[in-house]
Amino acid sequence: MTRLADLAELVRAPAALSVPGDVLSGAAAAGALGRRTPALAGASVLLYWAGMAANDWADRRLDAVERPERPIPSGRVRPSVALGVASGLTAAGLAVATAAGGRRAAAVALPLAATIWGYDLCAKNTAAGPAVMAACRGLDVLLGASGGRVVRALPAALTIAAHTWTVTALSRREVTGADRRLPGLTLAGTALIAFTTPARPTVLSGAPSSTGCVKRGPFLRLGELVPAVLAAGYAARYGRAQARVLADPSPARVRAAVGAGITGLPALQGSLTARAGARLLGLAVAGAAPLGRRLARLISPT
């Protein structure tokens, strides 16, 4: 009988803390934050877990050689169970997204699910792998934006996609280690992402003055620092991990950098959410980062 703990390891349960922020940042950017947003975030988590289970099912023979401790090669989860879990979670994710967001959400959720399965079954070990995974995360942001002005969420989607490219490119070297060119490239990408993320001005509401302009008091000006602070925190943690790979590109250092990229993503999502004007929500999203790091000590996010 398959234990719940083994299934949690199969789907990398704690890593799902990095997922709702996609939907929230997209919804904030598109002006679509509302009662449907939590359900869309839940659908996103279900699709993420489906992708993790499908990933291990597709890699079961390779993992038997390279990572025999994983649930399927170790015999703790049967391949048929993993495939059933992946299929069931996909169906559930699509159903929840459609119920919450109607046709507009389904129009994003279906391509998202197809891209997830396409990555796991076909693209992962090809040169297109990082780009396909980046597309998954970008679509996830647009899922949150599906109830509003989607075009406004495109910068956030591209930002999350760019970050995902760096993490996925590094993850392909978790077993063999990397040469120093790869972490140099991903580190430069991370620095660019962190620099540009808080740069877009936000439209703030407030009491108009006699000239019709919005008054910006000290509190609002201080609030505008939130996206920059969160982006800096993201860059510091993930950047340090990549810098260590530059110094020592061993498999252990690469895995640590990938883990930092996954668990540090909420800080970037929080910065994007705050940039769209939802500063308290952005801080709450970023708050998932330290919790994710603690849970990652129990169940590896990679």
C-alpha positions in Angstrom: 0.0 0.0 0.0 1.4 3.4 -1.0 2.0 5.7 1.9 0.8 9.4 1.9 4.4 10.4 2.7 5.6 8.6 -0.5 3.0 10.4 -2.6 4.0 13.7 -1.0 7.6 13.0 -2.1 6.4 11.9 -5.6 4.7 15.2 -6.2 7.3 17.3 -4.3 4.5 18.6 -2.1 6.4 21.5 -0.4 7.6 22.9 -3.8 3.9 23.8 -4.5 4.4 26.8 -2.2 6.2 28.4 -5.2 3.1 28.0 -7.4 0.2 30.2 -6.1 2.3 33.3 -6.5 2.2 32.8 -10.3 -1.6 33.1 -10.3 -1.6 35.9 -7.7 1.0 38.0 -9.6 -0.9 37.5 -12.9 -4.2 38.4 -11.3 -2.8 41.5 -9.6 -1.2 42.7 -12.9 -4.4 42.1 -14.9 -6.7 43.7 -12.2 -8.4 40.4 -11.7 -7.8 39.7 -8.0 -11.1 38.5 -6.6 -13.1 35.6 -5.1 -12.1 33.3 -8.0 -8.4 33.8 -7.6 -7.8 31.3 -4.7 -9.6 28.6 -6.7 -7.4 29.3 -9.7 -4.3 29.1 -7.5 -5.5 25.7 -6.2 -6.0 24.5 -9.8 -2.4 25.7 -10.5 -1.1 23.6 -7.6 -3.0 20.5 -8.8 -1.4 20.9 -12.3 2.0 21.4 -10.7 1.7 18.2 -8.7 0.5 16.4 -11.8 3.6 17.5 -13.6 5.8 16.2 -10.8 4.2 12.8 -10.8 4.3 12.6 -14.6 7.9 13.6 -14.5 8.9 10.7 -12.2 6.8 8.3 -14.2 8.5 9.3 -17.4 12.0 9.2 -15.8 11.5 5.9 -13.9 14.1 4.0 -15.8 16.7 6.8 -15.7 16.1 7.3 -12.0 16.7 3.6 -11.4 20.3 4.3 -12.4 20.8 8.0 -11.3 18.4 8.4 -8.4 17.4 5.0 -7.0 16.2 6.6 -3.8 13.2 8.2 -5.5 9.7 6.8 -4.9 9.3 4.8 -8.1 12.7 3.1 -8.5 12.9 2.4 -4.7 9.6 0.5 -5.0 7.6 2.7 -2.7 5.3 3.9 -5.5 4.3 1.7 -8.4 4.6 3.2 -11.9 0.9 2.6 -12.5 0.0 4.5 -9.3 2.2 7.5 -10.3 0.6 7.6 -13.8 -2.8 7.5 -12.2 -2.0 10.2 -9.7 -0.6 12.4 -12.5 -3.7 11.8 -14.7 -6.1 12.4 -11.8 -4.5 15.6 -10.7 -4.5 16.9 -14.2 -8.2 16.3 -14.6 -8.9 17.8 -11.2 -6.8 20.9 -12.0 -8.6 21.5 -15.3 -12.0 21.0 -13.6 -11.2 23.4 -10.8 -9.9 26.0 -13.2 -12.9 25.8 -15.5 -15.4 25.9 -12.6 -13.7 28.9 -11.1 -12.9 30.9 -14.2 -15.1 29.6 -17.0 -14.1 29.5 -20.6 -11.4 32.1 -20.3 -9.6 30.2 -17.6 -10.1 26.9 -19.4 -8.5 28.5 -22.5 -5.3 28.9 -20.6 -5.5 25.8 -18.3 -5.7 23.4 -21.3 -2.6 24.6 -23.0 -0.9 24.8 -19.6 -1.7 21.1 -18.9 -0.6 20.1 -22.4 2.7 22.0 -22.1 3.4 20.3 -18.7 2.8 16.8 -20.2 4.8 17.7 -23.3 7.7 18.7 -21.2 7.7 15.6 -19.1 7.2 13.1 -22.0 9.0 14.8 -24.9 10.9 18.0 -24.3 12.7 17.6 -21.0 15.9 16.0 -22.4 16.1 18.2 -25.5 17.5 21.6 -26.1 14.0 23.0 -25.9 13.5 21.7 -22.4 14.2 25.0 -20.5 12.1 27.0 -22.9 9.1 24.6 -22.6 9.3 24.7 -18.8 9.5 28.4 -18.9 6.4 28.4 -21.0 4.6 26.4 -18.3 5.3 29.0 -15.7 4.4 31.9 -18.0 1.1 30.3 -18.8 0.5 29.8 -15.1 0.8 33.5 -14.6 -1.7 34.1 -17.4 -4.1 31.6 -15.7 -4.4 34.1 -12.9 -4.8 36.9 -15.3 -7.5 35.2 -17.3 -10.4 37.0 -15.6 -9.0 40.5 -16.4 -6.8 42.4 -18.9 -4.4 39.6 -19.8 -2.1 41.8 -21.8 -1.2 43.7 -18.6 0.1 40.5 -17.1 2.5 39.7 -20.0 5.5 41.4 -18.3 5.0 39.4 -15.2 4.6 36.2 -17.2 7.8 36.9 -19.1 9.7 37.6 -15.8 8.6 34.4 -14.2 9.3 32.5 -17.4 12.9 33.9 -17.5 13.5 32.9 -13.9 12.2 29.4 -14.7 14.6 29.1 -17.6 17.5 29.7 -15.3 16.4 27.1 -12.8 15.6 24.5 -15.5 18.9 25.0 -17.3 20.7 24.4 -14.0 18.6 21.4 -13.1 19.8 19.6 -16.2 23.2 19.4 -14.5 22.1 18.2 -11.1 23.7 14.8 -11.6 26.8 15.5 -13.7 27.7 19.0 -12.5 28.1 22.1 -14.7 30.9 24.0 -16.4 31.3 27.6 -15.2 29.7 29.1 -18.3 26.2 27.9 -17.3 26.0 29.4 -13.8 27.6 32.5 -15.2 24.8 32.9 -17.7 22.0 32.1 -15.2 23.5 34.4 -12.6 23.6 37.3 -15.1 19.9 36.5 -16.0 19.0 36.6 -12.3 20.6 39.9 -11.8 18.8 41.4 -14.8 15.5 39.9 -13.6 16.0 41.4 -10.1 17.0 44.8 -11.5 14.0 45.1 -13.9 11.2 43.6 -11.8 10.5 46.5 -9.6 11.2 49.2 -12.2 7.7 49.4 -13.8 5.8 52.2 -12.0 2.6 51.3 -10.3 -0.7 53.3 -10.5 -1.7 54.1 -7.0 -5.1 55.2 -5.8 -5.5 58.1 -3.5 -7.3 61.3 -2.8 -7.0 63.8 -5.7 -5.7 67.2 -5.0 -7.2 70.5 -6.3 -5.3 70.1 -9.5 -6.7 66.6 -10.1 -3.4 64.8 -9.3 -3.1 62.1 -6.8 -1.3 63.1 -3.6 1.5 60.8 -2.7 2.3 61.0 1.0 5.4 59.5 2.8 3.5 56.3 3.5 2.9 55.7 -0.2 6.4 56.5 -1.1 7.7 54.0 1.4 5.3 51.5 0.1 6.8 51.8 -3.3 10.0 50.3 -1.9 8.4 47.0 -1.3 8.8 45.6 -4.8 12.5 46.6 -4.8 13.2 45.1 -1.4 11.6 41.8 -2.3 13.4 41.7 -5.7 16.7 42.3 -3.8 16.0 39.5 -1.4 15.3 37.2 -4.3 18.5 38.1 -6.0 20.6 37.8 -2.9 19.5 34.3 -2.0 19.3 32.8 -5.5 22.4 34.7 -6.7 24.5 33.5 -3.8 23.7 29.9 -4.6 24.6 30.4 -8.2 27.9 32.2 -7.2 28.8 29.1 -5.2 28.3 27.0 -8.4 30.7 29.3 -10.2 33.3 28.6 -7.5 32.5 24.9 -7.4 30.3 23.5 -10.2 29.8 20.1 -8.5 26.5 18.3 -8.6 25.8 19.1 -4.9 26.2 22.8 -5.5 24.1 22.7 -8.6 21.3 20.9 -6.7 21.5 23.5 -4.0 21.2 26.3 -6.5 18.2 24.7 -8.1 16.6 24.4 -4.7 17.3 28.0 -4.0 15.7 29.0 -7.3 12.6 27.0 -6.5 12.2 28.1 -2.9 13.2 31.7 -3.6 10.6 32.2 -6.4 7.9 33.5 -4.0 10.1 36.5 -3.3 10.1 37.3 -7.0 6.4 36.7 -7.3 5.8 38.9 -4.3 7.8 41.7 -5.9 5.7 41.4 -9.1 2.4 41.4 -7.0 3.5 44.4 -5.0 4.6 46.2 -8.2 1.0 45.9 -9.4 -0.2 47.7 -6.4 -1.1 44.8 -4.1 1.7 45.4 -1.6 0.4 43.5 1.4 -0.5 40.6 -0.8 3.0 40.7 -2.3 4.5 40.5 1.2 2.3 37.6 2.0 3.3 35.8 -1.2 7.0 36.4 -0.4 6.4 35.0 3.1 6.1 31.5 1.6 9.8 31.5 0.8 11.2 30.8 4.3 8.4 28.2 4.9 9.3 26.5 1.6 13.0 26.4 2.6 12.2 24.7 5.9 9.9 22.2 4.3 12.6 21.5 1.6 14.7 20.0 4.4 12.1 17.3 4.8 11.2 16.7 1.1 13.5 17.7 -1.7 11.9 20.2 -4.1 14.0 18.9 -7.0 
